[in-house]
Amino acid sequence: MVSDAATSLLGYPPPPPLSVSGWLTNGYPAMLWLTVCALMIGLYVAGVVKLRRGGNAWPVHRTVLWLLGALLLAFLTSGGPAVYGRMSFSAHMVQHMSLMVPLPLLLVAGAPVTLAMRALPTRRDKSFGPREVLLALVHSRFLSTIGQPVVAAVIFTGSLIVFYYTSLFEVAMFTHIGHVLMTVHFLLTGYLFIWSLVGIDPGPKRPAYPIRLLILLIAMAFHAFFGLSLMQSAALIGPDWWHALGQSDDAVLLADQQLGGGIAWGAGDIPALLIGLALIVQWVRSDAKETKRLDRKADRDDDAELRAYNERLAVLAKKDRQDS
């Protein structure tokens, strides 16, 4: 009877006890997400093919990273993380953290908006086609606001508190649409946060690199604090869901929840390091590009800016001598 109740709640028979092989081989196809992943792969590859046929190059590594991201999304929503993520809080946290950080990092590196801008045709009759709609969205006031790293970081970190310390967690577990919305939300908030820091796709003007690094460090510190709070918590999150599945030992459930907190604490370290490295690389490249620009400008005007600066210094020095 317990198994029948769990099957009714999950929509599929409960998987066998969690193991490495079970994590990799058990799954239940989520047709919505498999369709999304197929569209992600198909549209991206179509854009790359169109560019290449037109004689334009597109970096191979960006294509590879995007395809890996689409495959990871399929695994997270239809593979072991999906089926075990509703049976165990710690497994759920692995799925959740993967949706928020490693997966968006792969997708952001794929630069899908830049690819679309290059591949989609421009409407000459001033009507709205796919490219024009995308441009309007990219330059909208809404995206300019939420795309600022500080705002994106608040959404990224605040979502954790709101979701896990209110009834939203149980709503997402008990209802299919709630679970889908949970997946969409955490994927998009992770994408938004990472894109606001290191994305190359067009968007609002971003703050200087040192500020972005500081925002990353603060957000990751809060992320670690959230994980630590779960590890130390004595209150069970979503008890009605676990009990409905037939899991009645609250001590075991709490130990699993605390394990999930440890996963949340440590899961962001390596991705955060990669994001930080990406920021530093972009910072160095930006400085090198600016240096080249100034060198070219100096060559064109015979270093007029430096000469004007030296002349101002000479005038000030002369004035000081006269005053003394």
Secondary structure, DSSP 8 states (H G I E B T S, - for coil): -HHHHHHHHHSS----S--HHHHHH-----HHHHHHHHHHHHHHHHHHHHHHHTT----HHHHHHHHHHHHHHHHHHHSHHHHHHTT-HHHHHHHHHHHHTHHHHHHHHT-HHHHHHHHS---TTS---HHHHHHHHHT-HHHHHHTSHHHHHHHHHHHHHHHHTSTHHHHHHH-HHHHHHHHHHHHHHHHHHHHHHH--SS-S----HHHHHHHHHHHHHHHHHHHHHHHH--S-SSHHHHHHTT---HHHHHHHHHHHHHHHHHHTHHHHHHHHHHHHHHHHHHHHHHHHHHHHHHHHHTSHHHHHHHHHHHHHHHHHHHH-
